[in-house]
Amino acid sequence: MSAIKVMIADDHPLIVEGLASVLSRHGLTVVGAASEATAVIDTYARLQPDVLVLDLRFGDASVGGLDLLQSLLARFPDGRVAIYTQFDQDTVVREAYKRGAKAFVPKSADPADLAQAILKIHQGETVFLPEIAARLAMLSVHGDQSPLARLQPREIEVFKLMAQGLTNVEIAERMNLSPKTISTTSQSIKDHLGIHRAADITLLAVKCGLIEP
């Protein structure tokens, strides 16, 4: 199997150099980079990478990163783009996925998370890091308020584990809480959401992007 070819679009040379080193340790090959927004699409067309790692802010500020993402995918509909940026406000994350990004990894995350995201999106997956998935569940990628907006952060974590089929005892062990606490929390979650069947819980978690189908 040939190495996955990665292009990096970022205006910080040290980040490009550091990412190239990290990604190479995960069997990925950085084939080139673009340091200006105006050069991203032409460089992409020339290199034809398997995955583009795209920052959302460039020093030249000639075009916004989200608009650049949209323009690139309009020209290359099969392009696979992982956003890697420090600008991770909820609305930015939502717009990135709406415009076609396959992964959103904040620069505050472990670079190894980016490597894993690249491997997954190369296989055709859309990647949601746990913290990103929880935030999107509160907003909904489609712009409508999610039912999970009624839940507290700890309840969302319990809900996600419920959706994965874990029992109250297993969730308690995972979260280092008592089974009684989890039992009370899970019942509260079901009451808030108005759903009680395991299949409906899983379906909602998939719809909100908390777990993969």
C-alpha positions in Angstrom: 0.0 0.0 0.0 1.4 3.4 -1.0 1.9 6.1 1.6 -0.9 8.6 2.0 0.1 11.9 0.5 -0.6 15.0 2.6 -0.5 18.7 1.7 -0.3 21.3 4.5 -1.8 24.8 4.0 -0.4 27.0 6.8 1.5 30.2 6.9 3.7 29.2 9.8 6.9 27.4 8.6 7.5 25.9 12.1 4.1 24.3 12.2 4.5 22.9 8.7 7.9 21.5 9.7 6.6 20.1 13.0 3.6 18.5 11.4 5.7 16.9 8.6 7.8 15.3 11.3 4.8 14.0 13.3 2.9 12.8 10.3 5.9 10.9 8.9 6.0 8.9 12.2 2.5 7.7 11.4 3.3 6.6 7.9 2.1 9.7 6.2 4.1 11.6 3.5 3.9 15.4 3.3 4.3 16.2 -0.4 4.2 19.9 -0.2 2.8 23.0 1.5 1.2 26.4 0.7 1.9 29.4 2.9 -0.5 31.8 1.2 -4.2 31.5 0.8 -4.0 32.5 -2.9 -1.6 29.5 -3.5 -3.6 26.8 -1.9 -5.9 25.7 -4.7 -3.2 25.9 -7.4 -0.8 23.9 -5.2 -3.5 21.4 -4.5 -4.2 21.0 -8.2 -0.4 20.4 -8.9 0.2 18.0 -6.0 -3.1 16.1 -6.0 -2.7 15.0 -2.4 -4.9 12.4 -0.7 -5.6 14.8 2.2 -5.3 18.5 2.6 -4.5 19.9 6.1 -5.9 23.4 6.1 -5.6 26.3 8.5 -8.4 28.8 8.5 -6.4 32.0 8.9 -3.5 33.2 6.7 -1.3 36.3 7.2 -2.1 37.6 3.8 -5.9 37.5 4.7 -6.8 37.6 1.0 -9.5 35.1 1.5 -11.2 33.5 4.5 -10.4 29.9 5.3 -14.0 28.8 5.1 -14.5 30.4 1.7 -11.2 28.8 0.6 -12.5 25.4 1.8 -15.7 25.9 -0.2 -13.9 27.0 -3.3 -11.5 24.1 -3.3 -14.2 21.5 -2.8 -16.3 23.1 -5.6 -13.3 22.5 -7.9 -12.3 19.2 -6.4 -15.6 17.6 -5.1 -13.8 14.4 -4.0 -11.2 16.4 -2.0 -10.6 15.3 1.6 -9.8 18.2 3.9 -8.9 18.2 7.6 -9.1 21.6 9.3 -6.2 22.3 11.7 -6.6 25.7 13.3 -6.5 27.6 16.5 -9.8 29.3 15.6 -12.2 26.7 17.0 -15.3 28.7 18.0 -18.5 26.6 17.8 -19.9 28.4 14.8 -16.6 28.0 12.9 -16.6 24.3 13.6 -20.1 24.0 12.4 -19.5 25.9 9.2 -16.4 23.9 8.4 -18.4 20.6 8.5 -21.3 22.2 6.6 -18.9 23.3 3.8 -17.4 19.9 3.4 -14.5 19.4 5.9 -14.0 15.8 6.9 -12.2 16.6 10.2 -11.7 19.5 12.5 -8.7 19.3 14.8 -7.8 22.3 17.0 -4.2 23.2 17.2 -4.4 22.8 21.0 -5.0 19.0 20.4 -2.2 16.4 20.3 -0.8 16.4 16.7 -1.2 12.6 16.9 -5.0 13.3 16.8 -4.5 15.0 13.4 -2.5 12.0 12.1 -5.3 9.6 13.2 -7.9 11.9 11.6 -6.0 11.9 8.3 -5.9 8.1 8.3 -9.6 7.9 8.9 -10.7 10.4 6.4 -8.5 8.8 3.8 -10.7 5.7 4.3 -13.8 7.8 3.7 -14.8 8.6 7.2 -15.9 11.9 8.7 -14.0 12.5 12.0 -15.4 14.1 15.1 -13.0 14.3 18.0 -14.9 13.7 21.3 -14.8 17.3 22.4 -15.8 18.6 19.0 -18.7 16.1 18.8 -20.0 17.2 22.1 -20.0 20.8 21.0 -21.7 20.0 17.7 -24.3 18.0 19.5 -25.2 21.2 21.4 -25.5 23.2 18.2 -26.4 20.7 15.5 -24.4 20.8 12.3 -27.6 21.7 10.4 -28.2 24.8 12.4 -31.2 23.6 14.5 -31.0 23.4 18.2 -30.1 19.9 19.2 -32.2 18.1 21.8 -28.9 17.6 23.6 -28.8 21.3 24.4 -31.1 20.4 27.3 -28.3 18.3 28.9 -25.3 19.3 31.0 -21.8 18.3 29.8 -21.5 15.3 32.2 -25.0 14.2 31.0 -23.8 14.3 27.4 -20.9 12.1 28.2 -23.2 9.6 30.0 -25.6 9.8 27.0 -22.8 9.0 24.6 -21.7 5.9 26.5 -25.4 4.8 26.8 -25.6 5.1 23.0 -22.6 2.8 22.7 -24.5 0.1 24.6 -22.6 0.3 27.9 -24.5 -0.6 31.1 -24.9 1.7 34.0 -22.2 -0.3 35.9 -19.8 -0.1 32.9 -20.4 3.7 32.6 -19.8 4.1 36.3 -16.5 2.3 36.0 -15.5 4.4 32.9 -16.4 7.7 34.6 -15.2 6.7 38.1 -18.7 7.4 39.6 -21.1 5.2 41.5 -23.6 3.0 39.7 -26.4 4.7 41.6 -25.3 8.1 40.3 -25.2 6.9 36.8 -28.6 5.2 37.1 -30.1 8.5 38.3 -28.3 10.5 35.6 -29.4 8.1 32.8 -33.0 8.2 33.9 -32.8 12.0 34.0 -31.4 12.0 30.5 -34.2 9.8 29.2 -36.8 12.0 30.8 -35.3 15.2 29.4 -35.1 13.8 25.9 -38.4 11.9 26.0 -36.8 8.7 24.7 -36.3 5.5 26.6 -35.5 2.7 24.1 -31.9 1.9 23.6 -32.3 2.0 19.8 -33.7 5.5 19.9 -30.9 6.7 22.1 -28.3 5.3 19.7 -30.1 6.8 16.7 -30.1 10.3 18.3 -26.4 10.0 19.2 -25.6 9.1 15.5 -27.8 12.0 14.2 -26.0 14.5 16.5 -22.6 13.2 15.5 -21.6 11.8 18.9 -21.0 8.3 17.6 -20.5 6.8 14.2 -23.3 4.7 12.7 
